[in-house]
Structures are given as structure tokens and as C-alpha cells.
């Protein structure tokens, strides 16, 4: 996972590969360790994600809840059509904010 820090209080996490039970803890820990009070906007760039299972969905939900609790905003960026379909079928299309 690549972490891009921008000057305008923005962090972009570029996630690639699979988001599943095997790696969700590693991804979550890296993201939570990077969140500081200095950053207000969080983008999860999912353009490189090839597969997501229920653990990956749970990861996205827990990060969104953490971000909101800490008065930050999170958006999902460049979500591949297959991943977006999983989010829609799971009833999460209105839970997250999406950007291109």
C-alpha cells in the first residue's frame, strides 16, 4: 500500500491487490497508524483492488467509523466496477462517499 501525504491536510492510501481476511489487519493497522490530528481528509484509492470479501468490507466500514468519530472525512476513490458492485449489493452504496 502506498501512502501519499498532501499539503492540504489530506492523506491518500493507494490500496492494491486483494482486500480479504488474509490481509485486512495489516491494511487496517497501516492506515490507523498513519492517521494523525494533522490530517482531516482521507481518501482510499481502490483503483488497484482486484477482489474484496466480507473482511475487506468490514475493514472499510471500521475505518469509516473511526474517521467520523475523530472528526475527519473519508472518501473511496477510483473504485473499480466489480468492487463497486459488491459494495452496492451489500447495501453500502450510501454509507460511503465516492469520488472519481
VENSUL-V85164 format. One record per residue. N is the residue number from 0. RES is the residue in one small letter. SS is DSSP state (h for helix, s for strand, l for the rest). OMEGA is omega in whole degrees, -180 to 180 (* if undefined). Layout:
N|RES|SS|OMEGA / N|RES|SS|OMEGA
//
This chain:
0|x|l|178 / 1|x|s|178 / 2|x|s|-180 / 3|x|s|179 / 4|x|s|179 / 5|x|s|-174 / 6|x|l|-175 / 7|x|l|178 / 8|x|l|-177 / 9|x|s|173 / 10|x|s|175 / 11|x|s|177 / 12|x|s|-179 / 13|x|s|-175 / 14|x|s|178 / 15|x|s|-179 / 16|x|s|-177 / 17|x|s|171 / 18|x|s|-174 / 19|x|l|-178 / 20|x|l|-176 / 21|x|l|-174 / 22|x|l|-175 / 23|x|h|180 / 24|x|h|179 / 25|x|h|179 / 26|x|h|-178 / 27|x|h|-179 / 28|x|h|179 / 29|x|h|-180 / 30|x|h|-177 / 31|x|h|177 / 32|x|h|-177 / 33|x|h|-177 / 34|x|l|177 / 35|x|l|-180 / 36|x|l|-179 / 37|x|l|-175 / 38|x|l|-178 / 39|x|l|-178 / 40|x|s|179 / 41|x|s|174 / 42|x|s|171 / 43|x|s|180 / 44|x|s|-176 / 45|x|s|-176 / 46|x|s|-180 / 47|x|s|-179 / 48|x|s|-177 / 49|x|s|-176 / 50|x|s|175 / 51|x|s|176 / 52|x|l|-176 / 53|x|h|177 / 54|x|h|177 / 55|x|h|176 / 56|x|h|178 / 57|x|h|177 / 58|x|h|180 / 59|x|h|180 / 60|x|h|-178 / 61|x|h|178 / 62|x|h|178 / 63|x|h|180 / 64|x|h|178 / 65|x|h|-179 / 66|x|h|180 / 67|x|h|180 / 68|x|h|-178 / 69|x|l|174 / 70|x|l|175 / 71|x|l|176 / 72|x|s|179 / 73|x|s|175 / 74|x|s|173 / 75|x|s|-173 / 76|x|s|174 / 77|x|l|-178 / 78|x|l|178 / 79|x|l|-177 / 80|x|h|-180 / 81|x|h|180 / 82|x|h|178 / 83|x|h|179 / 84|x|h|177 / 85|x|h|179 / 86|x|h|179 / 87|x|h|-180 / 88|x|h|179 / 89|x|l|179 / 90|x|l|-176 / 91|x|l|-176 / 92|x|l|179 / 93|x|l|180 / 94|x|l|-177 / 95|x|l|172 / 96|x|s|-177 / 97|x|s|173 / 98|x|s|-180 / 99|x|l|*
//
